[in-house]
Amino acid sequence: MNIERLLSPDCALAGVPGDSKKRILELVASTLSRVHPILDEEETFDRLIERERLGSKGDGEVVAIPHCRLPNCCDTVGVLLQ
C-alpha cells in the first residue's frame, strides 16, 4: 500500500497537545470526517473509544495506534499526530 493513499497531507498534524486520550480521539475523528466526508465524526469517535476499551494500542509513553472498523469506510485511512 502506498503511504500517500493511507495518509493525506491534511491528515498529518504536528504540535498537537496530548491533554487526554479522549481529546486525541476526538481530534482523530474530526480530522477524518473533515477529510473524508462519508465518515461520520460521532460514529468514528464512538468506535475508536469502543475499540480502546477492549485494550489500548499504545505503549503509555510515545506511540499509540488506536484503530477501528467503520461501516461506511471501504478503504484504509489514517491520521498522524505528533
C-alpha positions as a Python dict, from the first residue, in 0.01 Angstrom:
ca = {
    (1, 'M'): (0, 0, 0),
    (2, 'N'): (117, 350, -87),
    (3, 'I'): (153, 575, 223),
    (4, 'E'): (10, 874, 32),
    (5, 'R'): (-311, 679, -19),
    (6, 'L'): (-336, 595, 351),
    (7, 'L'): (-227, 930, 490),
    (8, 'S'): (-305, 1252, 304),
    (9, 'P'): (-122, 1575, 400),
    (10, 'D'): (-449, 1702, 554),
    (11, 'C'): (-433, 1410, 797),
    (12, 'A'): (-80, 1480, 925),
    (13, 'L'): (-88, 1721, 1220),
    (14, 'A'): (216, 1844, 1413),
    (15, 'G'): (239, 2002, 1757),
    (16, 'V'): (-85, 1851, 1883),
    (17, 'P'): (-117, 1876, 2262),
    (18, 'G'): (-184, 1536, 2418),
    (19, 'D'): (-407, 1652, 2704),
    (20, 'S'): (-613, 1333, 2718),
    (21, 'K'): (-690, 1019, 2523),
    (22, 'K'): (-1049, 1140, 2473),
    (23, 'R'): (-939, 1473, 2323),
    (24, 'I'): (-690, 1300, 2093),
    (25, 'L'): (-954, 1056, 1968),
    (26, 'E'): (-1197, 1347, 1916),
    (27, 'L'): (-934, 1518, 1702),
    (28, 'V'): (-874, 1200, 1502),
    (29, 'A'): (-1249, 1160, 1439),
    (30, 'S'): (-1288, 1526, 1349),
    (31, 'T'): (-995, 1518, 1109),
    (32, 'L'): (-1114, 1201, 938),
    (33, 'S'): (-1468, 1334, 892),
    (34, 'R'): (-1336, 1663, 751),
    (35, 'V'): (-1104, 1493, 501),
    (36, 'H'): (-1338, 1201, 426),
    (37, 'P'): (-1694, 1345, 447),
    (38, 'I'): (-1853, 1000, 411),
    (39, 'L'): (-1723, 921, 763),
    (40, 'D'): (-1942, 1043, 1046),
    (41, 'E'): (-1741, 1218, 1319),
    (42, 'E'): (-1952, 1098, 1611),
    (43, 'E'): (-1965, 738, 1491),
    (44, 'T'): (-1589, 737, 1428),
    (45, 'F'): (-1521, 870, 1778),
    (46, 'D'): (-1763, 620, 1936),
    (47, 'R'): (-1600, 328, 1756),
    (48, 'L'): (-1249, 443, 1847),
    (49, 'I'): (-1349, 468, 2215),
    (50, 'E'): (-1524, 131, 2198),
    (51, 'R'): (-1213, -31, 2049),
    (52, 'E'): (-983, 131, 2307),
    (53, 'R'): (-1196, -16, 2586),
    (54, 'L'): (-1109, -362, 2456),
    (55, 'G'): (-742, -283, 2502),
    (56, 'S'): (-527, 22, 2439),
    (57, 'K'): (-294, 13, 2143),
    (58, 'G'): (-40, 249, 2298),
    (59, 'D'): (278, 200, 2493),
    (60, 'G'): (178, 464, 2750),
    (61, 'E'): (470, 686, 2658),
    (62, 'V'): (528, 782, 2297),
    (63, 'V'): (342, 571, 2040),
    (64, 'A'): (-27, 488, 2013),
    (65, 'I'): (-210, 323, 1727),
    (66, 'P'): (-583, 346, 1800),
    (67, 'H'): (-791, 190, 1525),
    (68, 'C'): (-1140, 65, 1444),
    (69, 'R'): (-1364, -54, 1164),
    (70, 'L'): (-1627, 178, 1019),
    (71, 'P'): (-1927, 60, 817),
    (72, 'N'): (-1902, 343, 559),
    (73, 'C'): (-1527, 308, 511),
    (74, 'C'): (-1417, 70, 236),
    (75, 'D'): (-1052, 174, 237),
    (76, 'T'): (-774, 212, 491),
    (77, 'V'): (-734, 570, 614),
    (78, 'G'): (-520, 720, 887),
    (79, 'V'): (-428, 1028, 1086),
    (80, 'L'): (-79, 1105, 1208),
    (81, 'L'): (-47, 1326, 1516),
    (82, 'Q'): (281, 1448, 1656),
}
